[in-house]
Amino acid sequence: MITPGRYSSWFKTPVGEGSGIVEVGADGKLGGGDDTFAYGGHWSQDGDRFRATLSAKRVVPGPPGVFGADEVDIVVSGQSDGAGTLTCTGFAKQAPGLKLEVVLVRVERA
């Protein structure tokens, strides 16, 4: 089961890798960002499996993104380990040949 909340994310493609923060909302929405991109979209789950669709858009100048584009629409699917870690794979619609790997680790708030 996926727990809504804040997650630290690590992601990579053959073009590059990065990290950021993702907020997984109880309402099925998600959002977040990293040093140069903002993300937003929706997610759903079925048991320990989940699927998300999101858009990532460059918001400040910086190095190339992991897809080599400034705006991408991303689809990912994966599963939860039940202990706060989500792993998934996916692609950007603008670069379907580049495999995306993502690990999200739940951040406990004090």
Sequence and secondary structure as in RCSB ss.txt:
>XXXX:A:sequence
MITPGRYSSWFKTPVGEGSGIVEVGADGKLGGGDDTFAYGGHWSQDGDRFRATLSAKRVVPGPPGVFGADEVDIV
VSGQSDGAGTLTCTGFAKQAPGLKLEVVLVRVERA
>XXXX:A:secstr
    EEEEEEEE SS EEEEEEEE TTSEEEEE SSEEEEEEEEEETTEEEEEEEEEE S  S  TTSSSEEEEE
EEEEE SSSEEEEEEEETTEEEEEEEEEEEE    
